[in-house]
């Protein structure tokens, strides 16, 4: 028997037969076969912070940024996410690298006028 909290979703993995279920299970108590374990993901938005990112914009001006990214795995894609990234921690590592690259890319392609005029929006 397994239990999922109200802020969790999961798919079952049978450690004996090495089979991964495609069915997403929501919060509550769940009866599964012996040897199963849940691969758990949050069912709510999770925040990821990028602190003190330094980059040069297209004008060559050094900019220091703090950014926050909010994300949530789509329950329809949990099976594919687990196949590609193993678990939530593996998924977060890829999102962190992608998010950091996106912040650097945005910084490099925007001028100082753009950042100066919209500072409150970043």
C-alpha positions as CSV (number, residue, x, y, z in Angstrom):
1,X,0.0,0.0,0.0
2,X,1.2,3.5,-0.8
3,X,0.1,6.9,0.2
4,X,0.3,10.2,-1.8
5,X,-0.2,13.6,-0.2
6,X,-2.6,16.1,-1.6
7,X,0.2,18.0,-3.4
8,X,1.6,14.8,-5.1
9,X,1.0,12.7,-8.2
10,X,2.9,9.6,-9.1
11,X,3.3,6.6,-11.3
12,X,4.1,3.1,-10.0
13,X,7.3,1.3,-10.7
14,X,7.5,-2.5,-10.0
15,X,11.0,-3.1,-8.8
16,X,10.6,-6.9,-9.3
17,X,9.3,-7.0,-12.9
18,X,11.0,-3.6,-13.8
19,X,7.7,-2.3,-15.3
20,X,6.7,1.3,-15.2
21,X,3.0,2.1,-15.1
22,X,1.5,4.7,-17.5
23,X,-1.3,5.5,-15.1
24,X,-0.9,8.6,-13.1
25,X,-2.2,8.3,-9.5
26,X,-3.4,11.2,-7.5
27,X,-3.5,11.8,-3.7
28,X,-4.8,9.1,-1.4
29,X,-4.1,5.5,-0.5
30,X,-3.2,3.1,-3.3
31,X,-3.0,-0.7,-3.3
32,X,-0.3,-2.0,-5.7
33,X,1.6,-5.2,-6.3
34,X,4.4,-6.3,-4.0
35,X,7.7,-4.7,-4.8
36,X,6.2,-1.5,-6.2
37,X,7.4,2.0,-5.5
38,X,6.0,5.4,-6.4
39,X,7.9,7.8,-8.6
40,X,6.5,11.0,-7.1
41,X,6.1,14.5,-8.7
42,X,4.5,17.6,-7.1
43,X,1.0,18.3,-8.4
44,X,1.4,22.0,-7.6
45,X,3.7,24.7,-9.1
46,X,7.3,24.5,-7.9
47,X,9.7,27.5,-7.8
48,X,13.3,27.5,-8.9
49,X,15.5,30.4,-8.1
50,X,18.5,31.7,-10.1
51,X,20.5,34.0,-7.9
52,X,23.1,36.5,-9.0
53,X,23.4,35.6,-12.6
54,X,26.0,37.7,-14.4
55,X,25.9,38.3,-18.1
56,X,26.8,40.8,-20.8
57,X,24.0,42.3,-22.9
58,X,24.4,43.1,-26.6
59,X,25.9,46.5,-25.7
60,X,28.6,44.9,-23.6
61,X,27.1,46.1,-20.3
62,X,27.5,43.7,-17.4
63,X,24.1,42.8,-15.8
64,X,23.4,41.0,-12.6
65,X,20.0,39.3,-12.3
66,X,18.0,37.3,-9.9
67,X,15.2,35.3,-11.5
68,X,12.5,32.8,-10.4
69,X,11.0,30.2,-12.6
70,X,7.8,28.4,-11.7
71,X,7.0,25.0,-13.3
72,X,4.7,22.0,-13.0
73,X,5.0,18.7,-14.8
74,X,2.0,18.0,-17.0
75,X,0.3,14.8,-15.6
76,X,-0.3,13.6,-19.2
77,X,3.5,13.6,-19.8
78,X,4.7,12.0,-16.5
79,X,5.5,8.6,-18.1
80,X,7.7,10.2,-20.8
81,X,9.4,12.5,-18.2
82,X,10.3,9.5,-16.1
83,X,11.6,7.5,-19.1
84,X,13.8,10.4,-20.1
85,X,14.9,11.9,-16.7
86,X,14.3,9.0,-14.2
87,X,12.5,11.0,-11.4
88,X,11.7,14.5,-10.3
89,X,15.3,15.3,-9.3
90,X,16.5,14.4,-12.8
91,X,13.8,16.5,-14.3
92,X,14.7,19.5,-12.1
93,X,18.4,19.3,-13.1
94,X,17.4,19.7,-16.8
95,X,15.0,22.5,-16.1
96,X,17.6,24.3,-14.0
97,X,20.2,24.1,-16.8
98,X,17.5,25.2,-19.4
99,X,16.2,28.0,-17.3
100,X,19.7,29.4,-16.6
101,X,20.5,29.2,-20.3
102,X,17.3,31.0,-21.1
103,X,18.1,33.8,-18.7
104,X,21.6,34.2,-20.2
105,X,20.2,34.1,-23.8
106,X,17.6,36.8,-23.0
107,X,20.2,39.0,-21.3
108,X,22.6,38.7,-24.3
109,X,20.0,39.6,-26.9
110,X,18.5,42.6,-25.1
111,X,19.9,46.1,-25.1
112,X,20.5,48.2,-22.0
113,X,17.6,50.4,-23.0
114,X,15.2,47.4,-22.9
115,X,16.4,46.3,-19.5
116,X,16.5,49.8,-18.1
117,X,13.0,50.6,-19.2
118,X,11.4,47.4,-18.0
119,X,13.5,46.7,-14.9
120,X,10.4,46.3,-12.7
121,X,9.2,43.5,-15.0
122,X,12.3,41.3,-14.6
